[in-house]
Amino acid sequence: MKVDQQVHVREFRPYAVVDDLRELRGPASGVLTLSHALYWGPNRDFEIADDNQAADAYTAILNEGTHADVVELINAQRLERVWPTLTLPWQVLRDWESRHRVLHQDWA
């Protein structure tokens, strides 16, 4: 490796992705409280019916969550609605969009 090259952990880190969106059993509304392992902010409560709050919660879950977290906390319909607004690493976008065409964004 050259001295000027950098290796980032996020390039090799595995992210949890479900095989079928029907696996997702998270709530479609109500308040979702994330654990400290998923979200380090001062307010870990998210109103899932609110698109902005759902997007913030789902971003944290998809970045930091285990497969079990993803299945239990994310709702498929809410995910489809807020997907275009999520701020995710390209690896997460690639992995989810390649398995779930309904989420695929045409970035061209």
Secondary structure, DSSP 8 states (H G I E B T S, - for coil): --TT----GGGT------S-GGG----SSSEEE--TTT--SS--EEETTSHHHHHHHHHHHHHH--HHHHHHH--HHHHHHHGGG----HHHHHHHHHH-GGG-----
